[in-house]
Amino acid sequence: MAARAAAFGLSLILLPGCLGAGSVDRSVRPEPRPPAAAAAVPAAPTPAHAGFAAWVEGFRPRALRAGIGAATFARAFAGAAYDPAIVARDRRQPEFTRAIWDYLDSAVSEARIANGRAAIARHGATLDAVAARLGVEREVVAAIWGLESGYGSTRGATPVIGALATLAFDGRRGAFFEEQLVAALRILEAGDVTPERMTGSWAGAMGHTQFIPTSYLAYAVDFGGDGRRDIWGEDPADALASAANYLARHGWKRGEPWGLEVRLPAGLEPRAAGSRRSIADWRAAGLLRADGGALPDHGPAALFLPAGMRGPAFLTFDNFRVIKRYNNADSYALAVGHLADRLAGAGALRAPWPRGDRPLTEDERMELQRRLTAAGFDTGGIDGRIGPATLAAIRAFQTAAGLAPDGYVSLDLLARLRRG
């Protein structure tokens, strides 16, 4: 899924319908289509198909001006076809309201941990070599691999050129997908892969670590030294190194944690939620490791309360922000970090989640926004999406009401607003 930007500072989060939700440069990446779907019978021709052929002809000179050779273009589009099923999926991408604990139950399940340890055992030499050359721990690379493609088991079987051309022609996000299409053609021009092997998700995310084409051009590496950057094949070496290179290029600090679970003291000042402070300040505030030990100092850390004051609490360091460059969602970064820890032998989270809570429906989220705005806390619109403006309004309301401004969206919060 190529990149799915989201502001997820809350425990009841809006997640796209996939686990590795996101490509590496924060567009909106859907879940890779399972292999069986690639063999589906195309829908009956519609007038849009004729329009698609004309669009391809109009796109051809733009591609050639961008440096794509005529022969490459002809090979790439020889089997490309308009796919109405892709347009339907793009237009109906729903926002699934999902509690973060439900997401983590799947993202860091016992099966995913076991499969990850088995993958590390099989590819340990490669992962160790990647870590030595690029400076990203093998468990972190494996965690991204696990979330993005189930350790290579779900790489997507949709022809990328046809998918991107369909989405560029459709026009809803035409400029973005045309940019990705030109990048995909450049990959073909370089000879890294053939059009037949260039498969991925229905939105163009490719390979073991689900790079969209522009991210591939910027960060993919030929780790095996065969002259090709092959993220599609059975050998995951180039894909794993490419993911590590992405993190390294965005500032990964080897040997430092993404974060850690902490124990909050009673009476913690409300302003602490979401703030970034030195470890000395957090120690002075009374925070401890979840096991009761003293906090290690890895530089300034932010207090992350994904379930408000009623669930696990975390201090997150710079590496957490680096993971979010891969997928700009707190939930994703937490899943990668925690899965990496589990693959390295750490235990489960200590604090329980408030599993009795349920996510708000879309109507309830819109009501929440209307009531916040009416109370003087502008949410920037009434759309049912808990984005940065709504999150800021929630925190401002909580502060004014004498609550911890943790941004936690719940029925209790809505009930308080209803009471005025």
N, C-alpha and C positions, 0 to 999 in steps of 0.2 A: 504494500500500500504505500504509496510513496509518500506523502508526508501529511500528517494530519495535525495541524496546529490546534491546540485547545488550551483553555485555561482551566485546569482541573485542581483547584486548591481546596476542594470539598470532598466530603465522603460520599455523597450521593452524586455520582458523576454521570455526565452524558458521554457515552462511548459509542464510536462507530461500531458497526456490527462485525468486528473482527478483533483478534487478539493482538497482533502486532500492529495495530493501527497506526500506520504512519510510515512515510518514507523518509528518506534521509534529508530532504530539504523542505519538509513541512508543507506539502500539498495535501490532498485528501486521498489516502490510499485505501481502497477496499480490500476485503479479504481475497487472497488468491482463489480463483475458481478451482474446484477439485478437478482432477484429471478427467473424470467421466463427463464433465460438462463440456469439455473441449470437443467432444464428438457429437454434440447435439445437432439435430437437423436444423439448418437455417430457416428463419421465418419466410413465408411467401413474399416474393418481391413486392415492393411498394413504390410509389412515385419517388420516395426519398432515395431509392437505390439509383435511379437514373441521375438524380441530382448529385449523388456521391461521385459517380464517374466523372461528371463535369467538374466537381470540386477538385478531384485528383489532378485533372488536366490543368486547372488553374493553379494548383499548388506546385506543380512540377517546376515552372520557371523560378518560383521563390526558393525551392530547394536547391536548384542548380546555382542560383546566385549566392546561396549560403555555402557553396563549395562541395555540394554532393555531385558526384559524377553521374553522367547519364546512364551508364551501365549499371551502377549501383542502384539508382532509382528504379530502373526497369526490373531488375531482379527482385528488389524489395516489394514492389507492387504487383508482381506477376500473380501472386495468389491472394492478394489482399482484397477483402470484400467488406462492404457495409454490414454491420451486425446490429440489428435492432435490439437484440437482447442486452447488449452492452449499454445502449442508450437508456433502456428501461431501468437497468440497475443503477446507472448514474443518477437518473432523475428521481428514483424512489429511495435513495439512500436515507433511511430513517435514522433518527437519533434514538438509540436505545437508552433509556434511563436505567442505569445499573449501579448498584451499590459497589463501592470499591472492594469490599470484602468478597463479593461474588466474582468480580474480575480477578482478584488475586487467587481465589480458590482455583480458578482455571489456569491462570498464568503461571502459578507456582504450585501446581498440583504435585502430588507424590509421583504420579506417572511422569510428569515433565521433569522432575528432579531425577528420577531413576533413568529416564531416557538420556538426560543430559550427562549423567555420570558415565553411562555406557558410550555416548558419543565422544566424551573426553578420553575414555580408555582407548577407543578405536583410533582417534586422531590426535592423541596426546603429543606425538613428535611434531606434528604440524603446528598445533596450538602453542607448544613451547617455543618453536622457532619464530612464530608470529610475535609472541610476547617478547622474545629476545631482540628482534629487529625493530619492532614498532612500539614497544613499551606499554602494551595493554595486557593486563592479566588474562590468562586463558579462560578463567571462569566467566569473566565479563564478556569476552567475545562469544563464548558458548551460550551465555544467557541471551544475547541478542539473536544469535542463530536459532535458539529454541523458540523465542517468541515470534520471530519473523516467519519461519518456515517449518517449525517442528523438527529442527535439526536436519533440514533438507527434505523432509517427507512431503511437504506441500509447497512446491515452488511455483505452481501455476502452469497451465498448459495452453493458455490463450495466445495466439500469434500477436506479438506486440505491435507490429506495423499496422495490421488491420484494426486492432483495438484503438490505437492512438489516432489513426486516420478517421475512424468512426467518430470519436469524441471531438476531434478538431472540426470535423464537418458539422457535427451537431450544433456547435456554436455556443452552448451554455457557458463553457469555459474554454472557448475555442483558442484564444491566444496562448493560454497555458499549455494545452495539449498539442498545439502546433509546434511550440518550442520543444516539447518532449519528442515529438515526431522527428524534427530536424536532428535532434541529438541522437535519436535511435539510428537514423540514417548515417550519421557520422561514425557511429560504432560499427555499422556494417562496412562503411568505406574503409575503416582501419583494418578490417579483416579479423576482428576479435571473435566473430560468430557469423553464422550464415542466417539468412532470413528464416529458414526452416527451424533452426535451433533457438532463435530469439523468441522465447515464450515467457509468459509471466502471468501476472494478475490481469483482470479485465481492464484495469486502469494503467497498465504499463509498468508495474513494479516487477523486478526481475531477479531471479536466482535465489540462492540460499539465504541471502541477507536482504533481499527485496529492495534493490536500488532502482530508483527511477532513472531514465537515461541521462539527465543533466548531472545527477549525483555520480553516476557511473563515470562520465567523462572527467569529472573533477577529482574523484577519489579512488576509483578502482585501480588495482595494482596487479602486475604480473608477478606473483610471488613464486610461481613454479619455474620461471625463466624460460618458457617455451615461446615467447614472443607474442602471446595472446593473454588478454585479461578475461579468463573464462570463469564467470560466476554461475553458469548454467549447468555444467556437467556434474557427473557423480562425484568427482574429486572436489571437495569444498575449499581447497587451499587458497585459491585466488579470492574467493568470496569472503573467507574468514579474515584474510589479510586486508581486504578492502574495507571491511567493517572496522577493523582495528585502526587502519589508516585514517578513516573518517574521524574516529574519536581522538586519535593522536593529533590530527591537524586542528582540532577544535580545543586542544589544551588539556587532554587527559594527563593526570599526574599519577604515574605508576607508584605503587606502594601506599597510596592514600585511599581511604574508604570513600564510597559515595555518600555515606551517612551511617547513622546507627540509631537503634531504638533507645529511647531514654525514659526515665521515670521523672514525672513532674512533681514538684513539691506542692503541698497544700497551700492554697492562697496565692498561687502564682499570679502576678499582675496581668490583667487582661491584655495590655498592650504587647505582651510578649508573643502572643500568637502571630505567626507570620513574619516576625522581625528577624533580622540578621545581626548577630553580635559576635564579639570575641568569645572564645572558650572561657577566658577568665571571667567575663561577665556572666556567662551561663552557670559557671561554678558558683559564683557569688549569689546567683538567684536560687541556688539549691538544686539544680538539675543533676541527676546521676545517670550512669548507664542503666539500662533496664535490669541488669543483674546486680545493681547496687554499687558497682565500682565507680571510680572517679572518671570523669570525661577525659579522653585523649585530646591533645591539641593538634588539629590539622588545619588551623587557620579559622577565619570567621565561619560561622555556621548559622543556618536559618532554621527556625522552629517550624516544623511541618506537622499539622494536625489534620490528617485527612478525614477523620471522623469527629472533628471538634474535640472537646475536652473529655469525650466519653470513650475514646478508642485509643489505639496505639499512638504514641508520639515519637517524632524523629527529629534529630538534628541532621541537616543535609549540608554537605561540603561542596567544593567547587566541582567535583566529579559528577555530582547529581545534575548540575547545570549542563555539563558536557553531554550526558546521556540525553537530556532534553533537546539537544541540538539534533539528535537522531530522530526523535519524535517528541514534539513539544507538548507533552502531557505529563503532569505529575504522576498520574496513575501508572503510565508506561515506565517512567524512570524508576519508580518505586518497585515495580515488578522486576525490571532488569537487575536492579541492585540487590533485591532480596533473593532472587533466583541465583545470582552469582554467589551470594553468601552461602546459600544452601548447597550449591554445587561444590563449594570449598569446604563443606563440613559443618557449617553453622546450623543451629537449631531453628525451630519455628519462632514466630513472634511471640512475645510473652503476654502482652496485654490483649484482652479479648476485644472483638469488634461489637458494636451495638446492633446485633443482628435482628433485634426486634423492630428496628426502624425500617421504613420502606421509602423508596424514591418517590418524589412528587410526580404526579402526572403532568402532561403538558399544560392542561388547563390550570392546574394548581400552580405551576411555575409562572404562568402568565398572571394569575391572580396575585402571586407574591410580588411580581414586578409592579403591577398596578398599585398595590397597597403601599409598597415602598415609595414609589413616585409620589403618590398622594400625600404621604407623610413627610415629603421634603427630601427624600433620598433618591436622586435621579438614577435610573437604571439604563438610561440611554436608549430606551425603546421597550416595547412590549412584544417580545417574540418567543418567549418560552425557553430561551437559551441562557444558561448561567455562564455568561462571559465575563471579561474583566470589569466592565462597568457595573454589571449586576452584583458581582462579588464585592466591589468597592462599596456599593450602596448597602449591601448586607452588613459589611463590617462597620460602616458608619452608623447604621441603625443599632447594631449590637452595642457599640461603644456608648451611644446616647442612652441606651436602655440599661446600662450597667452590666452588660453581659460580656463574656470573653469574645473579642472580635475574631473568631476563628473561621468565619465564612461558611460554617456548616449549614447546609440546606436541609431542613427537616419539617415534619408536620408541626412540631412544637413551635418552630419559628413562625410558620404561617399562622398558627393559632394565636400567637402573641400579637401579630399584626392585625388579625381579625378583631381582637379585643380592643385595639386602639391604644 
